[in-house]
Amino acid sequence: QVQLVESGGGLVQAGGSLRLSCTASGIRFNINAMGWYRQAPGNQRELVAGITRAGNTNFGDSVKGRFTISRDNAKSTVDLQMNSLKPEDTAVYYCNAKTFSYPLGEKDYWGQGTQVTVSS
C-alpha cells in the first residue's frame, strides 16, 4: 500500500527553522518528482517546493531564498529545510510524489499532512 510518511512538523517562533522529512513507499512506478505543498485555513493548497529526480528545483515565490529542498532518490525521501520562518508560513504541509506511466499518465500521491505553526 502506498504511504508517504511525514515528520518534523511542530511549533516554532518567527525567525526560527524547522526541517520536514518525507519517506515514500509502496509506489509501483518511478517517482519523477517529490515535493511539498501547504494549505492554510481559507486558502487553496499551494506549492512550497519541488525537486525532480535530476535535481531540478522549483519554489513558491513566498519561500524563495528561505527554504531549501533535497531528495534521496534511492531512499525515496525528500526533506524541506525551512529557515527564517514567518507567521504566514503557518499551514498544514503535505508531502507529494509524482509519477508518470502509460496509460495512467501523471499521478499524484499525498501524505497525511503535518502541521507547522509559526508564532509571532
Secondary structure as a PSIPRED ss2 file (coil, helix, strand):
# PSIPRED VFORMAT (PSIPRED V4.0)

   1 Q C   1.000  0.000  0.000
   2 V C   1.000  0.000  0.000
   3 Q E   0.000  0.000  1.000
   4 L E   0.000  0.000  1.000
   5 V E   0.000  0.000  1.000
   6 E E   0.000  0.000  1.000
   7 S E   0.000  0.000  1.000
   8 G C   1.000  0.000  0.000
   9 G C   1.000  0.000  0.000
  10 G E   0.000  0.000  1.000
  11 L E   0.000  0.000  1.000
  12 V E   0.000  0.000  1.000
  13 Q E   0.000  0.000  1.000
  14 A C   1.000  0.000  0.000
  15 G C   1.000  0.000  0.000
  16 G C   1.000  0.000  0.000
  17 S C   1.000  0.000  0.000
  18 L E   0.000  0.000  1.000
  19 R E   0.000  0.000  1.000
  20 L E   0.000  0.000  1.000
  21 S E   0.000  0.000  1.000
  22 C E   0.000  0.000  1.000
  23 T E   0.000  0.000  1.000
  24 A E   0.000  0.000  1.000
  25 S E   0.000  0.000  1.000
  26 G C   1.000  0.000  0.000
  27 I C   1.000  0.000  0.000
  28 R C   1.000  0.000  0.000
  29 F C   1.000  0.000  0.000
  30 N C   1.000  0.000  0.000
  31 I E   0.000  0.000  1.000
  32 N E   0.000  0.000  1.000
  33 A E   0.000  0.000  1.000
  34 M E   0.000  0.000  1.000
  35 G E   0.000  0.000  1.000
  36 W E   0.000  0.000  1.000
  37 Y E   0.000  0.000  1.000
  38 R E   0.000  0.000  1.000
  39 Q E   0.000  0.000  1.000
  40 A C   1.000  0.000  0.000
  41 P C   1.000  0.000  0.000
  42 G C   1.000  0.000  0.000
  43 N C   1.000  0.000  0.000
  44 Q C   1.000  0.000  0.000
  45 R C   1.000  0.000  0.000
  46 E E   0.000  0.000  1.000
  47 L E   0.000  0.000  1.000
  48 V E   0.000  0.000  1.000
  49 A E   0.000  0.000  1.000
  50 G E   0.000  0.000  1.000
  51 I E   0.000  0.000  1.000
  52 T E   0.000  0.000  1.000
  53 R C   1.000  0.000  0.000
  54 A C   1.000  0.000  0.000
  55 G C   1.000  0.000  0.000
  56 N C   1.000  0.000  0.000
  57 T E   0.000  0.000  1.000
  58 N E   0.000  0.000  1.000
  59 F E   0.000  0.000  1.000
  60 G C   1.000  0.000  0.000
  61 D H   0.000  1.000  0.000
  62 S H   0.000  1.000  0.000
  63 V H   0.000  1.000  0.000
  64 K C   1.000  0.000  0.000
  65 G C   1.000  0.000  0.000
  66 R C   1.000  0.000  0.000
  67 F E   0.000  0.000  1.000
  68 T E   0.000  0.000  1.000
  69 I E   0.000  0.000  1.000
  70 S E   0.000  0.000  1.000
  71 R E   0.000  0.000  1.000
  72 D E   0.000  0.000  1.000
  73 N C   1.000  0.000  0.000
  74 A C   1.000  0.000  0.000
  75 K C   1.000  0.000  0.000
  76 S C   1.000  0.000  0.000
  77 T E   0.000  0.000  1.000
  78 V E   0.000  0.000  1.000
  79 D E   0.000  0.000  1.000
  80 L E   0.000  0.000  1.000
  81 Q E   0.000  0.000  1.000
  82 M E   0.000  0.000  1.000
  83 N C   1.000  0.000  0.000
  84 S C   1.000  0.000  0.000
  85 L C   1.000  0.000  0.000
  86 K C   1.000  0.000  0.000
  87 P H   0.000  1.000  0.000
  88 E H   0.000  1.000  0.000
  89 D H   0.000  1.000  0.000
  90 T C   1.000  0.000  0.000
  91 A E   0.000  0.000  1.000
  92 V E   0.000  0.000  1.000
  93 Y E   0.000  0.000  1.000
  94 Y E   0.000  0.000  1.000
  95 C E   0.000  0.000  1.000
  96 N E   0.000  0.000  1.000
  97 A E   0.000  0.000  1.000
  98 K E   0.000  0.000  1.000
  99 T E   0.000  0.000  1.000
 100 F E   0.000  0.000  1.000
 101 S E   0.000  0.000  1.000
 102 Y C   1.000  0.000  0.000
 103 P C   1.000  0.000  0.000
 104 L C   1.000  0.000  0.000
 105 G E   0.000  0.000  1.000
 106 E E   0.000  0.000  1.000
 107 K E   0.000  0.000  1.000
 108 D E   0.000  0.000  1.000
 109 Y E   0.000  0.000  1.000
 110 W E   0.000  0.000  1.000
 111 G C   1.000  0.000  0.000
 112 Q C   1.000  0.000  0.000
 113 G C   1.000  0.000  0.000
 114 T E   0.000  0.000  1.000
 115 Q E   0.000  0.000  1.000
 116 V E   0.000  0.000  1.000
 117 T E   0.000  0.000  1.000
 118 V E   0.000  0.000  1.000
 119 S E   0.000  0.000  1.000
 120 S C   1.000  0.000  0.000
